[in-house]
Amino acid sequence: MIIKYISFLIGVIWSYSIIKTQSVFSKKAGIIFKIFITKVSWFTLIAACYFGYKNFSIKSTIIGIIVAILLVNIGFYFSKKFINQRLSEKQIVIFKSFFEYTLIFWVVYYVLF
């Protein structure tokens, strides 16, 4: 039972963190990210919530969803704070651009091949 609940929490954390990641990207990469990745993550989040509802009480499911969303938001807050302290603005822009173009490349690669 504990393993099922942990897998439920991991599913919710995983899907919500990918949905939350979309806000980091620029418009051009955000559109590709939204079309190909975020849609699947929304379905995964809904499936994880349904899995929790079917296997646990409604109270346990809601508590798990709230805890998972809080953990992701706290993780993003501290990651942003850490990155802003360690890197300069120019390094952040270069790093972000690299990941955006890498994302675009991988999506195009998987769509074409």
Sequence and secondary structure as in RCSB ss.txt:
>XXXX:A:sequence
MIIKYISFLIGVIWSYSIIKTQSVFSKKAGIIFKIFITKVSWFTLIAACYFGYKNFSIKSTIIGIIVAILLVNIG
FYFSKKFINQRLSEKQIVIFKSFFEYTLIFWVVYYVLF
>XXXX:A:secstr
 HHHHHHHHHHHHHHHHHHHHGGGS HHHHHHHIIIIIHHHHHHHHHHHHHHHHHS HHHHHHHHHHHHHHHHHH
HHHHHHHHHHHS HHHHHHHHHHHHHHHHHHHHHHHH 
